[in-house]
Amino acid sequence: MEMMRAARLHAVGQAMRIEEVERPKATGSDVVVRVKACGMVPNLANVLANWETWYPQMPLPPRPAIHGLDPSGIVHEVGPQVVNLKAGDRVYVNPGRFCGACHHCSSGNPQACEHWTLGGYFGYNQKSIEMFTRYPYGGFGEFMLAPQAQAIKIPDNMSFVQGSRLGYLGTSYAALKKGGPLMGKTLIINGATGTLGLGATLFALAMGIAKIYAVARGEKLLERLKAIAPDRIVTFSNVNGSSASFVKEQTNGSGADLMLDTLGAKAPLEAMLDAMGGVKRGGRIVNIGGTSGALPVDVKWWMDEQMELIGSVWFTAAEGMEVAAMIEAGIIDMSVMSPMVWPLEKINDAISGVGKDEGGFTYYAVEL
């Protein structure tokens, strides 16, 4: 029996323990990846401390659990039915887990599958337990088992630590695609200086957006964001008033074509609702943020203005491949972000030490 080190959570609210556990073996169409880095989700501390109180219908992996949402590393071993992957390939492992056999999965929309689960993080209903049982390894262990279809090759100009940022980048990219063609359009990004917001800004610029109305609280971070494309990014701190009123003023009263909401879990819903008012008639609003609760939307406004409100969860492996290709080509420049990295032995320091002062310009990872 071959063993490996892994950080395991034995109970919600407790610290993780570094333990020796059995190393997975590749069978069928699965691969084993030697994890080199795993992204540290800023919301992880909240999930591990309060999730079963917040969302008891959305299960965590059975304990003791190996968490870790955004792993990147090297293919170590492939099952006998694996194609197009080999030992030594550099990959990011998309944590999306799904049945693979329903209509949603077969049509390229696995997030709508009843078994949809974020491996190493949390599930969406009790059917996720089956996915956790099949794939119990998150990225906070030296090796992990993954379906071949979720192992995305990453380019040589992307480090493993940068690869561990792919989850947030892919989530932002997939949401922007749901907005339709962006060329020449105007876009509100609510929560623009956060982890999702910064990624959305980079991709929107690359995808041809004409103008971004970047809304957030901190003016210093907004200044830093504007410097990426001063002629195409207009910033506004919603501490100073209504973001909807600001965008309407900037657009001669009509509003922006599109809006992307990226607010975090503890952000007030009022900020989202206010920004929605800055979208023009027939506009499209896509939500990828973590804020929750009942949104008091005027349904007559919704009808009269022909608004669309779309939820977007994570991204597909195909979209991850597109992101990797854009980074390889230099279309997306990750140098505007800088990592803060901990070794696996400091996993609990990492969970509690993830800061917010640098917004999305700093990202967090554990190296193995």
C-alpha positions as CSV (number, residue, x, y, z in Angstrom):
1,M,0.0,0.0,0.0
2,E,1.5,3.3,-1.1
3,M,0.9,6.3,1.2
4,M,0.8,10.1,0.8
5,R,0.4,13.2,3.0
6,A,-2.9,15.0,3.0
7,A,-4.7,17.6,5.1
8,R,-7.9,16.2,6.4
9,L,-10.9,17.8,8.1
10,H,-12.4,15.6,10.8
11,A,-15.2,17.9,11.9
12,V,-16.6,21.3,10.9
13,G,-15.0,24.0,13.0
14,Q,-11.9,22.0,13.8
15,A,-8.4,22.5,12.3
16,M,-7.2,20.3,9.5
17,R,-4.7,17.5,10.4
18,I,-1.8,16.5,8.2
19,E,-2.0,12.7,8.0
20,E,-0.7,9.7,6.0
21,V,-3.5,8.2,3.9
22,E,-3.6,5.6,1.1
23,R,-2.5,6.9,-2.3
24,P,-5.2,6.5,-5.0
25,K,-4.7,4.3,-8.1
26,A,-5.9,5.0,-11.6
27,T,-8.5,2.6,-13.0
28,G,-10.8,2.8,-16.0
29,S,-10.9,6.3,-17.5
30,D,-9.6,8.0,-14.4
31,V,-6.2,9.6,-13.8
32,V,-4.0,10.1,-10.8
33,V,-2.5,13.6,-10.6
34,R,0.6,14.5,-8.5
35,V,-0.7,17.8,-7.0
36,K,1.9,20.6,-7.1
37,A,-0.4,23.5,-6.0
38,C,-4.0,24.0,-4.9
39,G,-5.8,27.3,-4.8
40,M,-7.1,28.6,-1.5
41,V,-10.7,29.8,-1.9
42,P,-11.2,33.0,0.2
43,N,-14.6,31.7,1.3
44,L,-13.1,28.4,2.6
45,A,-12.8,29.5,6.2
46,N,-16.5,30.4,6.2
47,V,-17.5,27.1,4.6
48,L,-15.6,25.0,7.0
49,A,-16.8,26.9,10.0
50,N,-20.5,27.6,9.2
51,W,-21.6,25.8,6.1
52,E,-23.8,23.1,7.8
53,T,-25.7,26.0,9.5
54,W,-25.9,28.2,6.4
55,Y,-26.8,25.5,3.8
56,P,-27.6,22.1,5.4
57,Q,-29.2,20.9,2.2
58,M,-25.8,21.3,0.4
59,P,-23.5,18.6,1.8
60,L,-19.9,18.8,2.5
61,P,-17.7,15.7,1.8
62,P,-18.1,12.9,4.4
63,R,-15.4,13.3,7.1
64,P,-12.6,12.9,7.4
65,A,-12.4,14.8,4.2
66,I,-9.6,16.0,1.9
67,H,-10.7,19.5,0.7
68,G,-9.0,21.7,-1.9
69,L,-11.0,23.1,-4.8
70,D,-8.4,24.2,-7.4
71,P,-5.6,21.7,-7.9
72,S,-2.9,21.8,-10.5
73,G,-0.1,19.3,-11.0
74,I,1.4,16.5,-13.1
75,V,-0.4,13.4,-14.4
76,H,1.2,10.6,-12.4
77,E,-0.7,7.6,-13.7
78,V,-3.5,6.9,-16.2
79,G,-6.2,4.2,-16.3
80,P,-6.3,1.7,-19.1
81,Q,-9.2,3.6,-20.8
82,V,-7.6,7.0,-20.8
83,V,-7.0,8.7,-24.1
84,N,-5.2,12.0,-24.9
85,L,-3.5,12.2,-21.5
86,K,-0.2,10.6,-20.4
87,A,2.1,10.6,-17.4
88,G,4.0,13.8,-17.2
89,D,1.3,16.1,-18.6
90,R,0.8,19.4,-16.8
91,V,-2.8,19.8,-15.9
92,Y,-5.4,21.7,-13.9
93,V,-8.1,19.5,-12.4
94,N,-11.6,20.9,-12.8
95,P,-13.4,20.0,-9.6
96,G,-16.8,19.7,-11.3
97,R,-18.2,16.2,-10.8
98,F,-21.4,14.9,-12.5
99,C,-23.0,11.7,-13.7
100,G,-21.9,12.1,-17.4
101,A,-24.9,10.2,-18.7
102,C,-28.0,12.5,-18.4
103,H,-29.3,14.8,-21.1
104,H,-27.7,17.8,-19.4
105,C,-24.2,16.2,-19.3
106,S,-24.5,14.8,-22.8
107,S,-25.5,18.3,-24.2
108,G,-22.5,20.1,-22.6
109,N,-24.3,21.6,-19.6
110,P,-23.1,19.4,-16.7
111,Q,-23.8,22.1,-14.1
112,A,-27.5,21.3,-14.6
113,C,-26.9,17.6,-13.7
114,E,-28.7,16.5,-10.6
115,H,-25.3,15.0,-9.4
116,W,-23.4,18.3,-9.9
117,T,-20.8,18.6,-7.2
118,L,-17.7,20.7,-6.6
119,G,-15.1,18.1,-5.5
120,G,-13.0,19.1,-2.5
121,Y,-15.6,21.8,-1.6
122,F,-19.3,21.1,-1.3
123,G,-22.3,19.5,-3.1
124,Y,-25.6,20.8,-4.3
125,N,-28.0,18.1,-3.0
126,Q,-27.8,14.6,-1.4
127,K,-26.8,13.0,-4.8
128,S,-23.5,14.8,-4.3
129,I,-22.6,12.2,-1.7
130,E,-22.2,9.6,-4.5
131,M,-19.8,11.9,-6.3
132,F,-17.8,12.5,-3.1
133,T,-17.6,8.7,-2.6
134,R,-16.3,8.1,-6.1
135,Y,-13.8,11.0,-6.0
136,P,-12.9,11.6,-2.3
137,Y,-9.7,13.5,-3.0
138,G,-9.5,17.3,-3.1
139,G,-6.3,19.2,-3.8
140,F,-4.9,19.4,-0.3
141,G,-3.1,16.0,-0.7
142,E,-0.1,14.9,-2.6
143,F,-2.1,12.9,-5.1
144,M,-5.7,12.9,-6.3
145,L,-8.0,10.8,-8.4
146,A,-9.9,12.6,-11.2
147,P,-11.9,11.8,-14.3
148,Q,-9.8,12.2,-17.4
149,A,-12.4,14.6,-18.9
150,Q,-11.8,17.1,-16.1
151,A,-8.0,17.2,-16.4
152,I,-7.2,20.3,-18.4
153,K,-3.8,20.6,-19.9
154,I,-2.1,23.9,-19.0
155,P,0.6,25.6,-21.0
156,D,4.3,25.8,-20.1
157,N,4.0,29.6,-19.5
158,M,1.6,29.0,-16.7
159,S,3.1,27.9,-13.3
160,F,1.4,25.4,-11.1
161,V,0.6,28.2,-8.7
162,Q,-1.0,30.2,-11.5
163,G,-2.8,27.1,-12.6
164,S,-4.5,27.0,-9.2
165,R,-6.2,30.3,-10.1
166,L,-7.9,28.7,-13.0
167,G,-11.1,28.1,-11.1
168,Y,-11.9,31.8,-10.6
169,L,-10.7,32.7,-14.0
170,G,-12.9,30.0,-15.6
171,T,-15.9,31.0,-13.6
172,S,-15.6,34.6,-14.7
173,Y,-15.0,33.6,-18.4
174,A,-18.0,31.2,-18.5
175,A,-20.3,33.9,-17.0
176,L,-19.2,36.5,-19.6
177,K,-20.0,34.0,-22.4
178,K,-23.6,33.8,-21.1
179,G,-23.8,37.5,-21.8
180,G,-23.6,36.9,-25.5
181,P,-21.1,38.6,-27.9
182,L,-19.3,41.4,-26.1
183,M,-17.8,43.3,-29.0
184,G,-18.7,47.0,-28.7
185,K,-20.9,46.4,-25.6
186,T,-20.9,48.1,-22.2
187,L,-20.7,46.1,-19.0
188,I,-21.2,46.7,-15.3
189,I,-19.0,44.6,-13.1
190,N,-20.3,44.7,-9.6
191,G,-17.6,43.8,-7.1
192,A,-15.0,44.5,-9.8
193,T,-11.9,44.5,-7.6
194,G,-12.5,41.1,-6.0
195,T,-11.2,37.7,-7.2
196,L,-14.0,37.1,-9.7
197,G,-14.3,40.7,-10.7
198,L,-10.6,41.1,-11.7
199,G,-10.8,38.0,-13.8
200,A,-14.0,39.2,-15.4
201,T,-12.3,42.5,-16.2
202,L,-9.4,40.9,-18.0
203,F,-11.6,38.6,-20.0
204,A,-14.1,41.2,-20.9
205,L,-11.3,43.5,-22.3
206,A,-9.9,40.6,-24.2
207,M,-13.3,39.6,-25.6
208,G,-13.9,43.1,-27.1
209,I,-16.0,45.0,-24.5
210,A,-16.1,48.7,-25.3
211,K,-16.5,50.0,-21.8
212,I,-16.5,48.5,-18.3
213,Y,-18.3,50.3,-15.4
214,A,-16.3,48.9,-12.5
215,V,-18.2,49.1,-9.2
216,A,-16.7,48.3,-5.8
217,R,-16.1,49.9,-2.4
218,G,-12.4,50.6,-2.1
219,E,-11.2,53.5,-4.2
220,K,-7.5,52.5,-4.1
221,L,-8.2,49.1,-5.6
222,L,-10.5,50.7,-8.2
223,E,-7.6,53.0,-9.2
224,R,-5.4,50.0,-9.6
225,L,-8.1,48.3,-11.7
226,K,-8.5,51.3,-14.0
227,A,-4.8,51.3,-14.7
228,I,-5.2,48.1,-16.6
229,A,-7.1,49.9,-19.4
230,P,-7.7,53.6,-18.5
231,D,-9.6,54.4,-21.6
232,R,-12.0,51.5,-21.3
233,I,-12.6,51.2,-17.6
234,V,-14.7,53.7,-15.7
235,T,-14.7,53.2,-11.9
236,F,-17.2,54.1,-9.2
237,S,-17.1,53.5,-5.4
238,N,-20.6,52.6,-4.2
239,V,-19.7,54.0,-0.8
240,N,-20.3,57.4,-2.5
241,G,-23.9,56.7,-3.7
242,S,-26.0,54.7,-6.1
243,S,-24.1,52.8,-8.8
244,A,-27.2,52.6,-10.9
245,S,-27.5,56.4,-11.0
246,F,-23.8,56.7,-11.8
247,V,-24.0,54.3,-14.8
248,K,-27.2,56.0,-16.1
249,E,-25.4,59.4,-15.9
250,Q,-22.4,58.0,-17.8
251,T,-24.7,56.6,-20.5
252,N,-27.0,59.5,-21.1
253,G,-29.8,57.8,-19.1
254,S,-29.9,54.5,-21.1
255,G,-27.7,52.2,-18.9
256,A,-25.2,49.5,-19.7
257,D,-25.9,46.6,-22.0
258,L,-24.9,43.9,-19.5
259,M,-24.1,43.4,-15.9
260,L,-22.0,40.8,-14.1
261,D,-22.5,40.5,-10.3
262,T,-19.4,39.1,-8.5
263,L,-20.1,40.1,-4.9
264,G,-18.8,37.9,-2.1
265,A,-20.8,35.8,0.4
266,K,-21.2,38.5,3.0
267,A,-22.0,41.5,0.6
268,P,-25.3,43.1,1.0
269,L,-28.0,42.3,-1.5
270,E,-28.9,46.0,-1.7
271,A,-25.6,46.6,-3.6
272,M,-26.6,44.0,-6.2
273,L,-30.1,45.3,-6.5
274,D,-28.9,48.9,-6.9
275,A,-26.4,47.9,-9.7
276,M,-29.1,46.0,-11.6
277,G,-30.9,49.4,-12.0
278,G,-28.0,50.5,-14.1
279,V,-28.8,48.0,-16.9
280,K,-30.7,49.3,-20.0
281,R,-33.9,47.9,-21.5
282,G,-33.5,44.4,-22.8
283,G,-30.3,43.9,-20.8
284,R,-28.8,40.8,-19.4
285,I,-27.7,40.3,-15.8
286,V,-25.4,37.3,-14.9
287,N,-24.8,36.4,-11.3
288,I,-21.7,34.5,-10.2
289,G,-21.3,36.0,-6.8
290,G,-21.7,34.3,-3.4
291,T,-24.2,36.7,-1.8
292,S,-27.5,35.0,-0.8
293,G,-31.0,35.8,0.2
294,A,-34.3,36.8,-1.2
295,L,-33.9,39.6,-3.8
296,P,-36.9,41.9,-3.9
297,V,-37.1,42.5,-7.6
298,D,-40.0,44.4,-9.1
299,V,-41.4,41.8,-11.4
300,K,-43.2,44.4,-13.5
301,W,-39.9,46.2,-14.1
302,W,-38.5,42.9,-15.1
303,M,-41.3,42.3,-17.6
304,D,-41.6,45.9,-18.9
305,E,-37.9,46.3,-19.4
306,Q,-37.5,42.7,-20.8
307,M,-34.6,42.0,-18.5
308,E,-32.8,38.6,-18.2
309,L,-31.4,37.4,-14.9
310,I,-29.1,34.4,-15.3
311,G,-27.3,32.3,-12.7
312,S,-23.9,30.9,-13.7
313,V,-22.1,28.2,-11.7
314,W,-18.4,27.4,-12.4
315,F,-17.3,26.4,-15.9
316,T,-16.9,23.4,-18.2
317,A,-13.7,21.6,-19.0
318,A,-14.1,23.0,-22.6
319,E,-14.2,26.5,-21.2
320,G,-11.2,25.8,-19.1
321,M,-9.3,24.7,-22.2
322,E,-10.2,28.0,-23.9
323,V,-8.9,29.9,-20.9
324,A,-5.6,27.9,-21.0
325,A,-5.3,28.7,-24.7
326,M,-5.8,32.4,-24.1
327,I,-3.1,32.4,-21.4
328,E,-0.7,30.4,-23.6
329,A,-1.2,33.0,-26.4
330,G,-0.7,35.9,-24.1
331,I,-4.2,37.2,-24.6
332,I,-4.7,37.1,-20.8
333,D,-1.8,38.4,-18.8
334,M,-1.7,37.0,-15.3
335,S,1.1,39.2,-14.2
336,V,-1.3,41.8,-12.7
337,M,-2.0,39.2,-10.0
338,S,0.5,38.0,-7.4
339,P,0.3,34.9,-5.3
340,M,0.6,34.3,-1.5
341,V,1.7,30.7,-1.0
342,W,1.9,28.4,2.0
343,P,3.3,24.8,2.3
344,L,0.9,22.0,3.1
345,E,2.1,21.9,6.7
346,K,0.8,25.4,7.2
347,I,-2.7,24.7,5.8
348,N,-4.5,26.0,8.8
349,D,-2.5,29.2,8.8
350,A,-3.4,29.6,5.1
351,I,-7.1,29.1,5.8
352,S,-7.2,31.7,8.5
353,G,-4.6,34.0,6.8
354,V,-6.3,34.7,3.5
355,G,-6.6,38.5,3.5
356,K,-8.8,40.9,1.6
357,D,-6.8,44.1,1.5
358,E,-5.5,43.4,-2.0
359,G,-8.8,42.2,-3.4
360,G,-8.4,40.1,-6.5
361,F,-4.9,41.3,-7.2
362,T,-3.6,38.7,-4.6
363,Y,-4.5,35.1,-4.8
364,Y,-3.8,32.3,-2.4
365,A,-2.4,28.8,-2.8
366,V,-0.9,25.8,-1.0
367,E,2.2,24.2,-2.6
368,L,2.9,20.6,-2.2
